Amino acid sequence: MLTVLNLPPSEIDALAMDDYWFWCEVAEREVQRRNERQQHLLDAM
């Protein structure tokens, strides 16, 4: 979450568990989106 969503450690530490898992899922979707975009760009070369 730190590098994908640019959330500082203090904000991550302050999250309630439900919010923590929500943002973990958001970060995972963002990583997948970035990987798919990178693969699409590589395939276009």
Backbone as XML, in Angstrom:
<?xml version="1.0"?>
<chain id="A" units="angstrom">
  <residue number="1" name="MET">
    <atom name="N" x="0.827" y="-1.187" z="0.000"/>
    <atom name="CA" x="0.000" y="0.000" z="0.000"/>
    <atom name="C" x="0.869" y="1.248" z="0.000"/>
  </residue>
  <residue number="2" name="LEU">
    <atom name="N" x="1.985" y="1.134" z="0.645"/>
    <atom name="CA" x="2.892" y="2.268" z="0.741"/>
    <atom name="C" x="3.324" y="2.748" z="-0.638"/>
  </residue>
  <residue number="3" name="THR">
    <atom name="N" x="3.763" y="1.845" z="-1.482"/>
    <atom name="CA" x="4.278" y="2.254" z="-2.786"/>
    <atom name="C" x="3.202" y="2.339" z="-3.860"/>
  </residue>
  <residue number="4" name="VAL">
    <atom name="N" x="2.169" y="1.529" z="-3.766"/>
    <atom name="CA" x="1.136" y="1.525" z="-4.804"/>
    <atom name="C" x="0.175" y="2.683" z="-4.628"/>
  </residue>
  <residue number="5" name="LEU">
    <atom name="N" x="-0.272" y="2.906" z="-3.413"/>
    <atom name="CA" x="-1.277" y="3.944" z="-3.165"/>
    <atom name="C" x="-0.691" y="5.211" z="-2.549"/>
  </residue>
  <residue number="6" name="ASN">
    <atom name="N" x="0.612" y="5.197" z="-2.315"/>
    <atom name="CA" x="1.296" y="6.351" z="-1.721"/>
    <atom name="C" x="0.714" y="6.732" z="-0.356"/>
  </residue>
  <residue number="7" name="LEU">
    <atom name="N" x="0.311" y="5.721" z="0.406"/>
    <atom name="CA" x="-0.150" y="5.973" z="1.773"/>
    <atom name="C" x="1.060" y="5.949" z="2.698"/>
  </residue>
  <residue number="8" name="PRO">
    <atom name="N" x="1.252" y="6.994" z="3.503"/>
    <atom name="CA" x="2.385" y="6.992" z="4.426"/>
    <atom name="C" x="2.175" y="5.952" z="5.535"/>
  </residue>
  <residue number="9" name="PRO">
    <atom name="N" x="3.267" y="5.448" z="6.097"/>
    <atom name="CA" x="3.155" y="4.428" z="7.146"/>
    <atom name="C" x="2.254" y="4.832" z="8.308"/>
  </residue>
  <residue number="10" name="SER">
    <atom name="N" x="2.264" y="6.092" z="8.673"/>
    <atom name="CA" x="1.421" y="6.526" z="9.792"/>
    <atom name="C" x="-0.061" y="6.366" z="9.472"/>
  </residue>
  <residue number="11" name="GLU">
    <atom name="N" x="-0.452" y="6.587" z="8.221"/>
    <atom name="CA" x="-1.855" y="6.399" z="7.832"/>
    <atom name="C" x="-2.214" y="4.918" z="7.771"/>
  </residue>
  <residue number="12" name="ILE">
    <atom name="N" x="-1.288" y="4.105" z="7.286"/>
    <atom name="CA" x="-1.532" y="2.660" z="7.238"/>
    <atom name="C" x="-1.691" y="2.128" z="8.660"/>
  </residue>
  <residue number="13" name="ASP">
    <atom name="N" x="-0.828" y="2.561" z="9.536"/>
    <atom name="CA" x="-0.860" y="2.117" z="10.932"/>
    <atom name="C" x="-2.157" y="2.515" z="11.628"/>
  </residue>
  <residue number="14" name="ALA">
    <atom name="N" x="-2.727" y="3.641" z="11.234"/>
    <atom name="CA" x="-3.928" y="4.145" z="11.894"/>
    <atom name="C" x="-5.223" y="3.508" z="11.370"/>
  </residue>
  <residue number="15" name="LEU">
    <atom name="N" x="-5.141" y="2.710" z="10.307"/>
    <atom name="CA" x="-6.348" y="2.126" z="9.736"/>
    <atom name="C" x="-6.952" y="1.054" z="10.634"/>
  </residue>
  <residue number="16" name="ALA">
    <atom name="N" x="-8.278" y="1.043" z="10.695"/>
    <atom name="CA" x="-8.982" y="-0.067" z="11.348"/>
    <atom name="C" x="-8.815" y="-1.292" z="10.451"/>
  </residue>
  <residue number="17" name="MET">
    <atom name="N" x="-8.951" y="-2.478" z="10.996"/>
    <atom name="CA" x="-8.715" y="-3.702" z="10.222"/>
    <atom name="C" x="-9.600" y="-3.778" z="8.981"/>
  </residue>
  <residue number="18" name="ASP">
    <atom name="N" x="-10.875" y="-3.420" z="9.093"/>
    <atom name="CA" x="-11.755" y="-3.445" z="7.916"/>
    <atom name="C" x="-11.233" y="-2.505" z="6.836"/>
  </residue>
  <residue number="19" name="ASP">
    <atom name="N" x="-10.811" y="-1.325" z="7.233"/>
    <atom name="CA" x="-10.264" y="-0.367" z="6.272"/>
    <atom name="C" x="-8.933" y="-0.851" z="5.707"/>
  </residue>
  <residue number="20" name="TYR">
    <atom name="N" x="-8.131" y="-1.483" z="6.554"/>
    <atom name="CA" x="-6.847" y="-2.014" z="6.110"/>
    <atom name="C" x="-7.052" y="-3.021" z="4.987"/>
  </residue>
  <residue number="21" name="TRP">
    <atom name="N" x="-7.957" y="-3.980" z="5.193"/>
    <atom name="CA" x="-8.198" y="-5.003" z="4.177"/>
    <atom name="C" x="-8.825" y="-4.407" z="2.930"/>
  </residue>
  <residue number="22" name="PHE">
    <atom name="N" x="-9.673" y="-3.393" z="3.086"/>
    <atom name="CA" x="-10.232" y="-2.704" z="1.921"/>
    <atom name="C" x="-9.111" y="-2.117" z="1.070"/>
  </residue>
  <residue number="23" name="TRP">
    <atom name="N" x="-8.171" y="-1.410" z="1.715"/>
    <atom name="CA" x="-7.085" y="-0.774" z="0.967"/>
    <atom name="C" x="-6.100" y="-1.795" z="0.422"/>
  </residue>
  <residue number="24" name="CYS">
    <atom name="N" x="-5.944" y="-2.937" z="1.084"/>
    <atom name="CA" x="-5.126" y="-4.023" z="0.519"/>
    <atom name="C" x="-5.724" y="-4.500" z="-0.790"/>
  </residue>
  <residue number="25" name="GLU">
    <atom name="N" x="-7.039" y="-4.656" z="-0.829"/>
    <atom name="CA" x="-7.710" y="-5.087" z="-2.056"/>
    <atom name="C" x="-7.587" y="-4.036" z="-3.152"/>
  </residue>
  <residue number="26" name="VAL">
    <atom name="N" x="-7.717" y="-2.768" z="-2.780"/>
    <atom name="CA" x="-7.553" y="-1.682" z="-3.752"/>
    <atom name="C" x="-6.137" y="-1.706" z="-4.321"/>
  </residue>
  <residue number="27" name="ALA">
    <atom name="N" x="-5.152" y="-1.881" z="-3.463"/>
    <atom name="CA" x="-3.756" y="-1.919" z="-3.913"/>
    <atom name="C" x="-3.526" y="-3.116" z="-4.828"/>
  </residue>
  <residue number="28" name="GLU">
    <atom name="N" x="-4.110" y="-4.260" z="-4.492"/>
    <atom name="CA" x="-3.952" y="-5.451" z="-5.329"/>
    <atom name="C" x="-4.557" y="-5.236" z="-6.711"/>
  </residue>
  <residue number="29" name="ARG">
    <atom name="N" x="-5.733" y="-4.623" z="-6.767"/>
    <atom name="CA" x="-6.355" y="-4.326" z="-8.063"/>
    <atom name="C" x="-5.502" y="-3.354" z="-8.867"/>
  </residue>
  <residue number="30" name="GLU">
    <atom name="N" x="-4.908" y="-2.381" z="-8.200"/>
    <atom name="CA" x="-4.061" y="-1.410" z="-8.893"/>
    <atom name="C" x="-2.815" y="-2.087" z="-9.459"/>
  </residue>
  <residue number="31" name="VAL">
    <atom name="N" x="-2.209" y="-2.988" z="-8.700"/>
    <atom name="CA" x="-1.043" y="-3.722" z="-9.201"/>
    <atom name="C" x="-1.435" y="-4.548" z="-10.419"/>
  </residue>
  <residue number="32" name="GLN">
    <atom name="N" x="-2.568" y="-5.220" z="-10.350"/>
    <atom name="CA" x="-3.032" y="-6.006" z="-11.491"/>
    <atom name="C" x="-3.285" y="-5.120" z="-12.707"/>
  </residue>
  <residue number="33" name="ARG">
    <atom name="N" x="-3.888" y="-3.962" z="-12.480"/>
    <atom name="CA" x="-4.168" y="-3.031" z="-13.578"/>
    <atom name="C" x="-2.866" y="-2.572" z="-14.227"/>
  </residue>
  <residue number="34" name="ARG">
    <atom name="N" x="-1.885" y="-2.243" z="-13.397"/>
    <atom name="CA" x="-0.590" y="-1.791" z="-13.929"/>
    <atom name="C" x="0.108" y="-2.908" z="-14.698"/>
  </residue>
  <residue number="35" name="ASN">
    <atom name="N" x="0.036" y="-4.131" z="-14.178"/>
    <atom name="CA" x="0.654" y="-5.264" z="-14.869"/>
    <atom name="C" x="-0.011" y="-5.508" z="-16.215"/>
  </residue>
  <residue number="36" name="GLU">
    <atom name="N" x="-1.335" y="-5.438" z="-16.258"/>
    <atom name="CA" x="-2.055" y="-5.637" z="-17.515"/>
    <atom name="C" x="-1.705" y="-4.548" z="-18.521"/>
  </residue>
  <residue number="37" name="ARG">
    <atom name="N" x="-1.609" y="-3.322" z="-18.049"/>
    <atom name="CA" x="-1.250" y="-2.225" z="-18.944"/>
    <atom name="C" x="0.167" y="-2.411" z="-19.483"/>
  </residue>
  <residue number="38" name="GLN">
    <atom name="N" x="1.091" y="-2.794" z="-18.608"/>
    <atom name="CA" x="2.472" y="-3.018" z="-19.040"/>
    <atom name="C" x="2.531" y="-4.150" z="-20.065"/>
  </residue>
  <residue number="39" name="GLN">
    <atom name="N" x="1.781" y="-5.221" z="-19.821"/>
    <atom name="CA" x="1.770" y="-6.333" z="-20.756"/>
    <atom name="C" x="1.184" y="-5.904" z="-22.098"/>
  </residue>
  <residue number="40" name="HIS">
    <atom name="N" x="0.138" y="-5.094" z="-22.049"/>
    <atom name="CA" x="-0.474" y="-4.595" z="-23.283"/>
    <atom name="C" x="0.525" y="-3.745" z="-24.075"/>
  </residue>
  <residue number="41" name="LEU">
    <atom name="N" x="1.271" y="-2.908" z="-23.387"/>
    <atom name="CA" x="2.266" y="-2.077" z="-24.053"/>
    <atom name="C" x="3.384" y="-2.928" z="-24.650"/>
  </residue>
  <residue number="42" name="LEU">
    <atom name="N" x="3.794" y="-3.958" z="-23.938"/>
    <atom name="CA" x="4.843" y="-4.842" z="-24.458"/>
    <atom name="C" x="4.351" y="-5.630" z="-25.661"/>
  </residue>
  <residue number="43" name="ASP">
    <atom name="N" x="3.092" y="-6.061" z="-25.617"/>
    <atom name="CA" x="2.528" y="-6.813" z="-26.735"/>
    <atom name="C" x="2.412" y="-5.953" z="-27.991"/>
  </residue>
  <residue number="44" name="ALA">
    <atom name="N" x="2.243" y="-4.652" z="-27.802"/>
    <atom name="CA" x="2.075" y="-3.737" z="-28.929"/>
    <atom name="C" x="3.406" y="-3.441" z="-29.631"/>
  </residue>
  <residue number="45" name="MET">
    <atom name="N" x="4.501" y="-3.815" z="-29.032"/>
    <atom name="CA" x="5.819" y="-3.518" z="-29.622"/>
    <atom name="C" x="6.170" y="-4.484" z="-30.715"/>
  </residue>
</chain>
